[in-house]
Amino acid sequence: MIEELKTFIAVVDKKSFTKAANFINISQPSVSSHISILERYFNTRLIERSNKQKNILITQTGKILYKRAKQMIGFLEETKEELNNYHNSISGTLKIGASMTIGEFLLPSILGDFIKEFPEVKLDVTIENTKHIYDKFKNYDIDIALVEGTVPVENYVYKNFYKDTMVIVVPYLSSQNLNSNLKDYLSKQTWIHREEGSGTGENLNIFLNDEDIHPKNFIVLGSNYAIKEAVKNNLGISFISSLVINEAVKNNEVEVISIKDNYNRYFSYLVHENNISRLASVFLEKLKLYSNIDN
């Protein structure tokens, strides 16, 4: 049944019997046979096929089985790793997903120290915006999600591990043009921000709403580096993590405008409840060393 489930996962992921067969290196008739075995076993239609089998549609019961199959295969792989690690040798593959700010400015040093201590561990790292990382986590494509934005409350372990400070960043020496009305000045600026689904973009929207600021224009960019460079080159201003612009401030490339209130947010980790591998547990213990909040 394990091979049949792996085949089914491949068909859903590749959306094609032919592509799935090539991906898992079996014949297309074998793929069809595996799907038929599952449909008979679960007494339900999992995939609707067109006459020519060029297009497939996953049924609602197929979607349920897909999620459970990912969990079952993941659990078997973790069990295998746990048995391999019985004699205290930490090895295996750890799949980590991180949203952009964490992935670019915190994760490299964390992983560098982790690999020094556990050189036998293989890392599979995905860095995307918070929404994409959460979707992959929910689909059991990653073991640990490190996110900076709001995610739905579901059946998983969710815990803050780092407090980040958000700041208003402007081109260098722009503060000389500030008048006494900061709100009026900020409303007249072009604001540069991240795409929808980004934790940084979410926090910009919260800040603008809280301060009742209505910018004249927005520019959307897909990375923190691009935003920093855009501000540096006088394309506008932004509300962004201090982690992103600390070096640029030291180098007099941009500057931070002081505001009355501090705006903080929390970076958090997500792990699947009751499905935490020993390897993931070891990583989370090491992650505590980088926390700047009391847990």
C-alpha positions in Angstrom: 0.0 0.0 0.0 2.9 2.4 0.6 4.0 2.4 -3.1 0.4 2.9 -4.2 0.1 5.9 -1.9 3.4 7.4 -3.2 2.1 6.9 -6.7 -1.2 8.7 -5.9 0.8 11.6 -4.3 2.9 11.9 -7.5 -0.2 11.9 -9.7 -1.8 14.7 -7.7 1.4 16.7 -7.6 2.2 16.3 -11.3 -1.5 16.5 -12.4 -0.7 13.8 -15.0 -0.4 10.0 -15.1 2.4 10.3 -17.6 4.4 12.8 -15.7 3.9 10.9 -12.4 5.2 7.7 -14.1 8.3 9.5 -15.3 8.8 11.1 -11.9 8.7 7.9 -9.9 10.3 5.8 -12.7 7.5 3.3 -13.3 5.3 2.5 -16.3 2.1 4.4 -16.9 0.0 1.2 -16.7 1.6 0.6 -13.3 0.4 4.1 -12.2 -3.1 3.3 -13.4 -3.0 0.0 -11.6 -1.9 1.6 -8.3 -4.7 4.1 -8.5 -7.2 1.4 -9.2 -6.0 -0.6 -6.2 -6.5 2.4 -3.9 -9.9 3.1 -5.3 -11.0 -0.5 -4.6 -9.5 -0.5 -1.2 -11.1 2.8 -0.1 -14.3 2.1 -2.1 -14.3 5.5 -3.7 -13.4 7.4 -6.8 -10.2 9.3 -6.3 -9.5 10.7 -9.7 -11.8 11.6 -12.6 -10.2 11.0 -16.0 -11.0 12.4 -19.4 -11.4 10.0 -22.3 -7.9 10.6 -23.5 -6.5 10.8 -19.9 -4.8 14.1 -20.7 -6.6 16.0 -18.0 -7.4 14.7 -14.5 -9.6 16.0 -11.7 -9.0 15.1 -8.1 -12.3 14.3 -6.3 -13.2 15.5 -2.8 -12.3 12.1 -1.4 -9.1 12.1 -3.4 -8.2 15.4 -1.7 -8.8 13.9 1.7 -6.7 10.8 0.9 -3.9 13.1 -0.6 -3.5 14.9 2.7 -3.6 11.7 4.8 -1.2 10.0 2.4 1.3 12.9 2.9 1.0 12.5 6.6 1.4 8.7 6.5 4.4 8.8 4.2 6.0 11.5 6.3 5.4 9.6 9.5 7.0 6.5 8.0 10.0 8.4 6.9 10.4 10.0 10.3 10.1 6.6 12.0 12.8 5.3 9.7 15.0 8.2 10.6 14.3 7.7 14.3 15.2 4.1 14.2 18.4 5.0 12.2 19.2 7.5 14.9 18.6 5.1 17.8 22.3 5.2 18.7 22.3 9.0 19.1 23.6 9.8 15.7 21.5 12.8 14.4 21.0 12.4 10.7 18.3 12.5 8.1 16.6 15.3 6.1 15.0 18.3 7.8 12.6 20.3 5.6 12.4 23.9 6.8 10.3 26.7 5.3 10.9 30.4 6.2 9.3 33.6 5.2 11.6 36.2 3.5 12.9 38.3 6.4 13.6 35.3 8.5 15.1 33.3 5.6 17.4 36.2 4.5 18.5 37.6 7.8 18.2 35.1 10.7 18.1 31.6 9.2 21.6 31.5 7.5 23.5 31.9 10.9 21.1 29.5 12.6 21.6 26.8 10.0 25.3 27.4 9.9 25.7 26.7 13.6 23.3 23.8 13.4 25.2 22.0 10.6 28.5 22.5 12.4 27.1 20.5 15.3 25.1 18.0 13.2 27.1 17.5 9.9 25.1 14.4 9.0 21.8 16.3 8.7 20.6 17.2 5.2 18.7 20.5 4.9 15.9 21.1 2.5 15.1 24.9 2.8 12.3 26.9 1.2 12.2 30.7 1.4 9.0 32.4 0.3 6.4 34.8 1.6 4.4 33.8 4.7 1.3 32.7 2.8 3.3 30.3 0.5 5.2 28.9 3.4 2.0 28.3 5.4 0.4 26.6 2.4 3.4 24.2 2.1 3.4 23.5 5.8 -0.4 22.8 5.8 0.3 20.4 2.9 3.0 18.6 4.9 5.7 19.6 2.4 7.8 21.1 5.2 8.5 20.0 8.8 9.0 23.3 10.4 7.6 26.7 9.2 9.3 30.0 10.4 6.8 32.8 9.7 6.5 36.5 10.3 2.8 37.1 9.4 -0.6 36.1 10.6 -1.7 32.5 9.8 -5.0 30.7 10.6 -5.3 28.9 13.9 -5.5 25.2 13.2 -4.2 21.9 14.7 -0.5 22.6 15.0 2.0 23.9 17.5 2.5 27.7 17.1 5.1 29.6 19.2 6.8 33.0 19.1 10.6 32.9 19.1 11.9 36.4 18.1 10.7 40.0 18.6 11.4 42.1 15.5 11.2 45.9 15.3 9.6 47.6 12.3 10.8 51.0 11.3 10.1 53.8 8.7 13.1 54.0 6.3 13.7 56.9 3.9 16.5 57.9 1.5 19.6 59.3 3.3 19.2 62.9 4.4 15.5 63.0 3.6 14.7 63.7 7.2 15.9 67.3 6.5 12.8 67.8 4.4 10.5 66.9 7.3 8.0 69.5 8.4 6.4 69.6 11.8 3.4 67.5 10.6 4.9 64.0 10.2 1.5 62.4 9.3 1.1 64.9 6.4 4.7 64.2 5.2 4.2 60.4 5.3 0.8 60.7 3.4 2.5 62.5 0.5 5.2 59.9 0.0 5.3 56.9 -2.3 5.4 53.8 -0.1 7.3 50.7 -1.3 6.1 47.4 0.1 6.0 43.7 -0.4 3.4 41.6 -2.2 0.1 40.3 -0.9 0.7 37.3 1.4 3.9 38.8 2.8 4.2 39.3 6.6 6.1 42.6 6.0 3.3 43.8 3.7 0.7 42.8 6.3 2.5 44.9 8.9 2.7 47.9 6.6 -1.1 47.8 6.2 -1.6 47.6 9.9 0.7 50.6 10.5 -0.9 52.8 7.9 -4.4 52.0 9.3 -3.3 52.6 12.9 -1.8 55.9 12.0 -4.6 56.9 9.5 -2.0 57.5 6.8 -3.2 57.5 3.2 -0.2 57.4 0.8 -0.4 59.0 -2.6 1.1 56.0 -4.3 2.5 52.5 -3.8 5.2 50.4 -5.4 5.1 46.6 -4.9 8.5 44.7 -4.9 9.1 41.1 -4.3 12.1 41.1 -1.9 13.5 43.0 1.1 16.7 43.7 -0.8 14.8 45.3 -3.6 12.9 47.5 -1.2 16.1 48.6 0.5 17.7 49.4 -2.9 14.5 51.3 -4.0 14.5 53.5 -0.9 18.3 54.1 -1.3 17.7 55.3 -4.8 14.9 57.7 -3.9 12.0 55.8 -5.3 10.1 56.1 -2.1 9.9 55.2 1.6 9.0 52.0 3.4 8.0 50.3 6.7 10.3 47.4 7.1 12.2 45.2 9.6 15.2 46.9 11.2 17.1 43.6 10.3 16.8 44.6 6.6 18.3 48.1 6.8 20.7 48.1 9.8 23.8 47.8 7.5 22.4 50.4 5.1 21.9 52.8 7.9 25.4 52.3 9.2 26.7 53.0 5.6 24.6 56.2 5.2 22.6 54.7 2.4 19.2 55.2 4.1 18.0 56.6 7.4 15.2 55.8 9.9 12.6 58.3 10.9 11.8 58.3 14.6 8.2 57.9 15.6 6.4 58.1 18.9 5.5 54.5 19.3 7.6 51.4 18.7 6.1 48.9 16.3 7.1 45.3 17.1 6.1 42.0 15.6 6.9 38.4 16.4 8.5 35.7 14.3 7.0 32.3 15.0 7.5 28.6 14.3 4.9 26.1 13.4 5.2 22.3 13.7 2.6 19.6 13.2 1.0 18.6 16.5 1.8 15.0 17.6 4.0 14.6 14.5 7.3 16.2 15.5 10.4 14.1 14.6 13.4 13.8 16.8 15.4 15.8 14.3 12.8 18.6 14.3 12.8 18.6 18.1 16.6 19.0 18.1 16.4 22.0 15.7 13.8 23.7 17.9 16.0 23.3 20.9 18.8 25.1 19.1 16.4 27.7 17.8 15.8 28.8 21.4 19.4 30.0 21.5 18.5 32.7 19.0 15.3 33.8 20.8 15.2 37.3 22.2 12.0 36.8 24.1 11.1 34.9 27.3 9.5 31.5 26.5 
